Amino acid sequence: MSWYYAEGQEQKGPVDEAELKNLASQGVVTNETLVWKEGMANWTPYAGAMAGDGGAVATAGGGIVCAECGNQFTLDQVVRFGEAYVCAGCKPTFVQRMQEGGMVAGAMDYAGFWIRFGAKFVDGLILFVVNMAATMVSGMAARGGSQEEMMAAQLGIVAAQICINVFYTTFFVGKFGATPGKMACKLKVVRADGSKLTYGRAFGRAWAEFLSGIICYIGYLMAAFDKEEHKALHDRVCDTRVIRAN
């Protein structure tokens, strides 16, 4: 399991648990350093994460960390909501946000298969129009040529369409965290810890998504059978998640 840790205002990782403990022995990671791994509800001080199970945030001193304010309290001073512990002072705000449909601090609302299908359908319509326009222009340019020239033009059209699709996904996911289709469905693509994708990872995800399509769309269908995080093949390859945007 990969861990992430905070160093000042920067997020470091991923590192495995053995490496994280080694960093702690070297003093790079202290008991107060915030750490996170997939499945945890929120970032937690290192001491609490090592002592607890990732949800109940017990510290080395025996206290419980409030999921809202991050301060330490005794067990009788906090209230448990699922995996989160909240102090009396933060309880009203926490409950109000839950009633309004907000996520528990640090948690992510993973998008299901059908909403992702809807977003992909919208993107498909946009790309269909763009690719058709490019095909028409290329076809007109190659019209009247020899059979070899026509075949080369057709191969060029296929290559151009692939490049357009990759550029489309890379640009929008890298800049906005979502393609127009996902924006329309109020979804966004993030890393496993909720952070934004770089252009490099967005580029890699675009090619991994191409792989999901050429294997009879099995890569996309994998999201329907992942009941927890709804990860498609390209999400697994690039360590990404599709979540509902707040």
SVG drawing of the C-alpha trace seen along z (x, -y; Angstrom):
<svg xmlns="http://www.w3.org/2000/svg" viewBox="-29 -25 47 32">
<polyline fill="none" stroke="black" stroke-width="0.4" points="0.0,0.0 1.4,-3.4 1.6,-6.2 1.8,-10.0 3.1,-12.5 3.1,-16.3 6.4,-18.2 5.6,-21.9 3.1,-22.8 4.2,-20.0 2.8,-16.5 5.4,-13.8 5.1,-10.2 4.1,-7.6 6.3,-5.5 5.6,-2.1 5.1,-1.6 8.7,-0.3 10.1,-3.5 7.7,-5.7 8.9,-4.1 12.5,-4.6 11.8,-8.3 10.3,-8.5 13.5,-6.9 15.5,-9.5 13.4,-12.4 12.1,-13.4 8.6,-12.3 7.6,-13.2 4.7,-12.0 2.8,-15.2 3.5,-14.8 0.2,-14.4 0.1,-11.1 -2.5,-9.5 -3.1,-6.3 -5.9,-5.0 -8.9,-4.1 -8.4,-6.6 -11.1,-9.2 -8.7,-12.0 -5.0,-13.0 -3.8,-11.9 -0.8,-12.6 1.8,-9.8 1.6,-8.6 -2.2,-8.2 -2.0,-6.4 0.5,-3.9 -1.4,-3.3 -4.9,-3.2 -6.6,-1.6 -6.7,-4.7 -10.2,-5.7 -10.0,-6.0 -7.2,-8.5 -5.5,-7.6 -2.3,-9.5 0.8,-8.3 -0.4,-10.2 -3.7,-8.3 -5.8,-11.1 -8.2,-11.2 -7.8,-13.7 -10.9,-15.6 -11.5,-15.1 -12.5,-18.7 -10.1,-20.9 -7.3,-18.4 -6.9,-19.0 -6.5,-16.1 -9.3,-15.1 -10.0,-12.2 -12.4,-9.6 -15.3,-10.9 -14.9,-14.4 -15.5,-13.2 -18.4,-11.8 -18.0,-9.1 -19.5,-9.4 -18.6,-6.3 -14.8,-6.3 -14.5,-10.0 -14.2,-11.4 -15.5,-14.9 -15.2,-17.1 -18.2,-18.8 -17.2,-22.2 -17.0,-20.9 -20.0,-18.7 -22.7,-21.3 -20.6,-22.2 -19.8,-18.6 -23.5,-17.5 -24.7,-20.4 -22.3,-19.6 -23.4,-15.9 -27.0,-17.0 -26.1,-19.3 -24.5,-16.3 -21.0,-17.4 -18.2,-14.8 -16.5,-13.9 -13.2,-15.6 -10.8,-14.0 -13.4,-11.5 -14.1,-11.2 -17.5,-10.6 -16.5,-8.1 -18.5,-8.4 -20.4,-5.3 -20.4,-3.5 -23.5,-5.1 -22.6,-8.7 -19.2,-8.1 -20.8,-6.5 -22.9,-9.7 -19.8,-11.9 -18.0,-9.7 -21.0,-9.9 -20.9,-13.7 -17.2,-13.6 -17.8,-11.1 -20.2,-13.5 -17.8,-16.4 -14.9,-14.3 -17.2,-12.9 -17.8,-16.3 -14.2,-17.4 -12.9,-14.1 -15.5,-14.3 -14.4,-17.8 -10.8,-16.6 -11.7,-13.6 -13.6,-15.7 -10.7,-18.1 -8.2,-15.3 -10.4,-13.5 -10.8,-16.5 -7.1,-17.1 -6.4,-13.5 -9.2,-13.3 -8.1,-12.3 -4.8,-10.7 -3.6,-7.2 -4.7,-4.2 -1.5,-4.2 -2.0,-7.9 -5.6,-7.3 -4.5,-4.5 -1.8,-6.7 -4.4,-9.4 -6.7,-7.0 -3.9,-5.9 -3.1,-9.5 -6.7,-10.2 -6.7,-7.4 -3.5,-8.6 -4.8,-12.2 -8.0,-11.1 -6.0,-9.2 -3.8,-12.3 -6.9,-14.5 -8.4,-12.3 -5.2,-12.1 -4.7,-15.9 -8.4,-16.5 -8.1,-14.4 -4.6,-15.5 -5.4,-19.2 -8.7,-19.3 -7.8,-16.9 -4.4,-18.5 -5.8,-22.0 -9.3,-21.7 -9.2,-18.2 -12.1,-17.1 -13.1,-16.9 -16.1,-18.8 -18.2,-15.7 -17.1,-15.2 -17.7,-18.9 -21.2,-18.6 -21.8,-15.7 -20.0,-17.5 -17.2,-14.9 -13.4,-15.3 -10.3,-13.2 -8.0,-13.1 -5.1,-11.1 -5.8,-8.5 -5.2,-11.1 -7.5,-13.7 -4.8,-15.8 -4.8,-17.2 -3.2,-15.4 -0.2,-16.8 -0.2,-17.1 2.2,-14.1 -0.1,-11.8 -3.1,-13.1 -1.2,-12.2 -0.4,-8.8 -4.1,-8.3 -5.2,-9.3 -3.2,-6.5 -4.3,-4.1 -7.9,-5.0 -7.2,-4.2 -6.0,-0.8 -9.3,-0.4 -11.2,-1.0 -9.3,1.3 -9.8,4.3 -13.5,4.3 -14.1,1.7 -13.4,4.2 -11.3,1.5 -14.3,-0.7 -16.6,2.1 -14.2,2.8 -15.6,-0.4 -19.0,1.3 -17.6,4.3 -15.6,2.2 -18.2,1.6 -16.0,-0.6 -14.1,-3.1 -15.5,-2.3 -12.0,-2.2 -11.7,-1.5 -8.5,0.0 -7.0,-3.4 -7.6,-4.4 -5.7,-1.4 -2.9,-1.9 -2.4,-5.6 -3.6,-5.5 -6.5,-7.9 -10.0,-8.2 -13.2,-9.8 -15.2,-11.6 -18.2,-13.8 -17.1,-17.5 -18.4,-19.6"/>
</svg>
